[in-house]
Amino acid sequence: MTAARVVRGGAAAAVFAFAALVVCFAFAGTVEMESFSGLRENLAPVVVGMLLFAVLVTGGGLALAGRRSYTAWVVAAVLVALMALRMWTLAPMLHCWSYDSVGRNADGSYHCVNRGDMLP
């Protein structure tokens, strides 16, 4: 193994770790909206942006690792599966994209609210 391959592998591992951290923050970003009923700030557009950024970072990790790295492909597949899971759980509240707040009803559905419209 050459030193260049070791350095590229280490850099790819760091990039994949950063992508995993972004995905973890994407899960944590709206967990309060999904767990409790009531009105919460709409962070769904921010989480979608984070997931798009994580896709780009994962692609960068794949580019660093090289096409023939099976470990990189497995790590990328796991990250993409986690991103798809996050989008699947985030999908019910995406219809509230342009609203500043999302309310979760007792039955699990979401309703969109602009808090400025609630003022007298």
MODELLER restraints for C-alpha pairs under 7 A, 6 or more apart:
rsr = mdl.restraints
at = mdl.atoms
rsr.add(forms.Gaussian(group=physical.xy_distance, feature=features.Distance(at['CA:8:A'], at['CA:64:A']), mean=5.98, stdev=0.5))
rsr.add(forms.Gaussian(group=physical.xy_distance, feature=features.Distance(at['CA:8:A'], at['CA:65:A']), mean=6.32, stdev=0.5))
rsr.add(forms.Gaussian(group=physical.xy_distance, feature=features.Distance(at['CA:9:A'], at['CA:65:A']), mean=5.68, stdev=0.5))
rsr.add(forms.Gaussian(group=physical.xy_distance, feature=features.Distance(at['CA:12:A'], at['CA:61:A']), mean=4.72, stdev=0.5))
rsr.add(forms.Gaussian(group=physical.xy_distance, feature=features.Distance(at['CA:12:A'], at['CA:64:A']), mean=5.37, stdev=0.5))
rsr.add(forms.Gaussian(group=physical.xy_distance, feature=features.Distance(at['CA:12:A'], at['CA:65:A']), mean=5.49, stdev=0.5))
rsr.add(forms.Gaussian(group=physical.xy_distance, feature=features.Distance(at['CA:15:A'], at['CA:57:A']), mean=6.69, stdev=0.5))
rsr.add(forms.Gaussian(group=physical.xy_distance, feature=features.Distance(at['CA:15:A'], at['CA:61:A']), mean=5.37, stdev=0.5))
rsr.add(forms.Gaussian(group=physical.xy_distance, feature=features.Distance(at['CA:16:A'], at['CA:58:A']), mean=6.07, stdev=0.5))
rsr.add(forms.Gaussian(group=physical.xy_distance, feature=features.Distance(at['CA:16:A'], at['CA:61:A']), mean=5.71, stdev=0.5))
rsr.add(forms.Gaussian(group=physical.xy_distance, feature=features.Distance(at['CA:19:A'], at['CA:54:A']), mean=5.11, stdev=0.5))
rsr.add(forms.Gaussian(group=physical.xy_distance, feature=features.Distance(at['CA:19:A'], at['CA:57:A']), mean=5.76, stdev=0.5))
rsr.add(forms.Gaussian(group=physical.xy_distance, feature=features.Distance(at['CA:19:A'], at['CA:58:A']), mean=5.98, stdev=0.5))
rsr.add(forms.Gaussian(group=physical.xy_distance, feature=features.Distance(at['CA:20:A'], at['CA:79:A']), mean=6.73, stdev=0.5))
rsr.add(forms.Gaussian(group=physical.xy_distance, feature=features.Distance(at['CA:22:A'], at['CA:50:A']), mean=6.61, stdev=0.5))
rsr.add(forms.Gaussian(group=physical.xy_distance, feature=features.Distance(at['CA:22:A'], at['CA:54:A']), mean=6.11, stdev=0.5))
rsr.add(forms.Gaussian(group=physical.xy_distance, feature=features.Distance(at['CA:23:A'], at['CA:51:A']), mean=6.54, stdev=0.5))
rsr.add(forms.Gaussian(group=physical.xy_distance, feature=features.Distance(at['CA:23:A'], at['CA:54:A']), mean=6.58, stdev=0.5))
rsr.add(forms.Gaussian(group=physical.xy_distance, feature=features.Distance(at['CA:23:A'], at['CA:83:A']), mean=6.72, stdev=0.5))
rsr.add(forms.Gaussian(group=physical.xy_distance, feature=features.Distance(at['CA:26:A'], at['CA:47:A']), mean=5.23, stdev=0.5))
rsr.add(forms.Gaussian(group=physical.xy_distance, feature=features.Distance(at['CA:26:A'], at['CA:50:A']), mean=6.25, stdev=0.5))
rsr.add(forms.Gaussian(group=physical.xy_distance, feature=features.Distance(at['CA:26:A'], at['CA:51:A']), mean=6.75, stdev=0.5))
rsr.add(forms.Gaussian(group=physical.xy_distance, feature=features.Distance(at['CA:27:A'], at['CA:86:A']), mean=6.56, stdev=0.5))
rsr.add(forms.Gaussian(group=physical.xy_distance, feature=features.Distance(at['CA:29:A'], at['CA:43:A']), mean=6.83, stdev=0.5))
rsr.add(forms.Gaussian(group=physical.xy_distance, feature=features.Distance(at['CA:29:A'], at['CA:47:A']), mean=6.53, stdev=0.5))
rsr.add(forms.Gaussian(group=physical.xy_distance, feature=features.Distance(at['CA:30:A'], at['CA:43:A']), mean=6.31, stdev=0.5))
rsr.add(forms.Gaussian(group=physical.xy_distance, feature=features.Distance(at['CA:30:A'], at['CA:44:A']), mean=6.91, stdev=0.5))
rsr.add(forms.Gaussian(group=physical.xy_distance, feature=features.Distance(at['CA:33:A'], at['CA:40:A']), mean=6.05, stdev=0.5))
rsr.add(forms.Gaussian(group=physical.xy_distance, feature=features.Distance(at['CA:33:A'], at['CA:104:A']), mean=6.97, stdev=0.5))
rsr.add(forms.Gaussian(group=physical.xy_distance, feature=features.Distance(at['CA:37:A'], at['CA:103:A']), mean=6.86, stdev=0.5))
rsr.add(forms.Gaussian(group=physical.xy_distance, feature=features.Distance(at['CA:37:A'], at['CA:104:A']), mean=4.66, stdev=0.5))
rsr.add(forms.Gaussian(group=physical.xy_distance, feature=features.Distance(at['CA:37:A'], at['CA:105:A']), mean=5.68, stdev=0.5))
rsr.add(forms.Gaussian(group=physical.xy_distance, feature=features.Distance(at['CA:37:A'], at['CA:106:A']), mean=6.08, stdev=0.5))
rsr.add(forms.Gaussian(group=physical.xy_distance, feature=features.Distance(at['CA:38:A'], at['CA:103:A']), mean=5.14, stdev=0.5))
rsr.add(forms.Gaussian(group=physical.xy_distance, feature=features.Distance(at['CA:38:A'], at['CA:104:A']), mean=5.38, stdev=0.5))
rsr.add(forms.Gaussian(group=physical.xy_distance, feature=features.Distance(at['CA:38:A'], at['CA:105:A']), mean=6.87, stdev=0.5))
rsr.add(forms.Gaussian(group=physical.xy_distance, feature=features.Distance(at['CA:39:A'], at['CA:101:A']), mean=6.50, stdev=0.5))
rsr.add(forms.Gaussian(group=physical.xy_distance, feature=features.Distance(at['CA:39:A'], at['CA:102:A']), mean=5.64, stdev=0.5))
rsr.add(forms.Gaussian(group=physical.xy_distance, feature=features.Distance(at['CA:39:A'], at['CA:103:A']), mean=4.09, stdev=0.5))
rsr.add(forms.Gaussian(group=physical.xy_distance, feature=features.Distance(at['CA:39:A'], at['CA:104:A']), mean=6.64, stdev=0.5))
rsr.add(forms.Gaussian(group=physical.xy_distance, feature=features.Distance(at['CA:40:A'], at['CA:101:A']), mean=5.52, stdev=0.5))
rsr.add(forms.Gaussian(group=physical.xy_distance, feature=features.Distance(at['CA:40:A'], at['CA:102:A']), mean=5.40, stdev=0.5))
rsr.add(forms.Gaussian(group=physical.xy_distance, feature=features.Distance(at['CA:40:A'], at['CA:103:A']), mean=6.08, stdev=0.5))
rsr.add(forms.Gaussian(group=physical.xy_distance, feature=features.Distance(at['CA:41:A'], at['CA:100:A']), mean=6.10, stdev=0.5))
rsr.add(forms.Gaussian(group=physical.xy_distance, feature=features.Distance(at['CA:41:A'], at['CA:101:A']), mean=4.45, stdev=0.5))
rsr.add(forms.Gaussian(group=physical.xy_distance, feature=features.Distance(at['CA:41:A'], at['CA:102:A']), mean=6.20, stdev=0.5))
rsr.add(forms.Gaussian(group=physical.xy_distance, feature=features.Distance(at['CA:42:A'], at['CA:99:A']), mean=6.98, stdev=0.5))
rsr.add(forms.Gaussian(group=physical.xy_distance, feature=features.Distance(at['CA:42:A'], at['CA:100:A']), mean=5.27, stdev=0.5))
rsr.add(forms.Gaussian(group=physical.xy_distance, feature=features.Distance(at['CA:42:A'], at['CA:101:A']), mean=4.56, stdev=0.5))
rsr.add(forms.Gaussian(group=physical.xy_distance, feature=features.Distance(at['CA:42:A'], at['CA:102:A']), mean=5.39, stdev=0.5))
rsr.add(forms.Gaussian(group=physical.xy_distance, feature=features.Distance(at['CA:44:A'], at['CA:94:A']), mean=6.58, stdev=0.5))
rsr.add(forms.Gaussian(group=physical.xy_distance, feature=features.Distance(at['CA:44:A'], at['CA:97:A']), mean=6.99, stdev=0.5))
rsr.add(forms.Gaussian(group=physical.xy_distance, feature=features.Distance(at['CA:45:A'], at['CA:97:A']), mean=6.27, stdev=0.5))
rsr.add(forms.Gaussian(group=physical.xy_distance, feature=features.Distance(at['CA:51:A'], at['CA:83:A']), mean=6.46, stdev=0.5))
rsr.add(forms.Gaussian(group=physical.xy_distance, feature=features.Distance(at['CA:58:A'], at['CA:76:A']), mean=6.25, stdev=0.5))
rsr.add(forms.Gaussian(group=physical.xy_distance, feature=features.Distance(at['CA:62:A'], at['CA:72:A']), mean=6.10, stdev=0.5))
rsr.add(forms.Gaussian(group=physical.xy_distance, feature=features.Distance(at['CA:65:A'], at['CA:72:A']), mean=6.31, stdev=0.5))
rsr.add(forms.Gaussian(group=physical.xy_distance, feature=features.Distance(at['CA:93:A'], at['CA:110:A']), mean=6.10, stdev=0.5))
rsr.add(forms.Gaussian(group=physical.xy_distance, feature=features.Distance(at['CA:96:A'], at['CA:102:A']), mean=6.87, stdev=0.5))
rsr.add(forms.Gaussian(group=physical.xy_distance, feature=features.Distance(at['CA:96:A'], at['CA:112:A']), mean=5.28, stdev=0.5))
rsr.add(forms.Gaussian(group=physical.xy_distance, feature=features.Distance(at['CA:99:A'], at['CA:112:A']), mean=6.11, stdev=0.5))
rsr.add(forms.Gaussian(group=physical.xy_distance, feature=features.Distance(at['CA:99:A'], at['CA:113:A']), mean=6.00, stdev=0.5))
rsr.add(forms.Gaussian(group=physical.xy_distance, feature=features.Distance(at['CA:99:A'], at['CA:114:A']), mean=5.44, stdev=0.5))
rsr.add(forms.Gaussian(group=physical.xy_distance, feature=features.Distance(at['CA:100:A'], at['CA:113:A']), mean=6.70, stdev=0.5))
rsr.add(forms.Gaussian(group=physical.xy_distance, feature=features.Distance(at['CA:100:A'], at['CA:114:A']), mean=5.36, stdev=0.5))
rsr.add(forms.Gaussian(group=physical.xy_distance, feature=features.Distance(at['CA:100:A'], at['CA:115:A']), mean=6.96, stdev=0.5))
rsr.add(forms.Gaussian(group=physical.xy_distance, feature=features.Distance(at['CA:101:A'], at['CA:112:A']), mean=6.22, stdev=0.5))
rsr.add(forms.Gaussian(group=physical.xy_distance, feature=features.Distance(at['CA:101:A'], at['CA:113:A']), mean=5.16, stdev=0.5))
rsr.add(forms.Gaussian(group=physical.xy_distance, feature=features.Distance(at['CA:101:A'], at['CA:114:A']), mean=5.90, stdev=0.5))
rsr.add(forms.Gaussian(group=physical.xy_distance, feature=features.Distance(at['CA:101:A'], at['CA:115:A']), mean=6.80, stdev=0.5))
rsr.add(forms.Gaussian(group=physical.xy_distance, feature=features.Distance(at['CA:102:A'], at['CA:110:A']), mean=6.53, stdev=0.5))
rsr.add(forms.Gaussian(group=physical.xy_distance, feature=features.Distance(at['CA:102:A'], at['CA:111:A']), mean=5.87, stdev=0.5))
rsr.add(forms.Gaussian(group=physical.xy_distance, feature=features.Distance(at['CA:102:A'], at['CA:112:A']), mean=4.90, stdev=0.5))
rsr.add(forms.Gaussian(group=physical.xy_distance, feature=features.Distance(at['CA:102:A'], at['CA:113:A']), mean=5.95, stdev=0.5))
rsr.add(forms.Gaussian(group=physical.xy_distance, feature=features.Distance(at['CA:103:A'], at['CA:110:A']), mean=5.53, stdev=0.5))
rsr.add(forms.Gaussian(group=physical.xy_distance, feature=features.Distance(at['CA:103:A'], at['CA:111:A']), mean=5.15, stdev=0.5))
rsr.add(forms.Gaussian(group=physical.xy_distance, feature=features.Distance(at['CA:103:A'], at['CA:112:A']), mean=6.31, stdev=0.5))
rsr.add(forms.Gaussian(group=physical.xy_distance, feature=features.Distance(at['CA:104:A'], at['CA:110:A']), mean=4.58, stdev=0.5))
rsr.add(forms.Gaussian(group=physical.xy_distance, feature=features.Distance(at['CA:104:A'], at['CA:111:A']), mean=6.48, stdev=0.5))
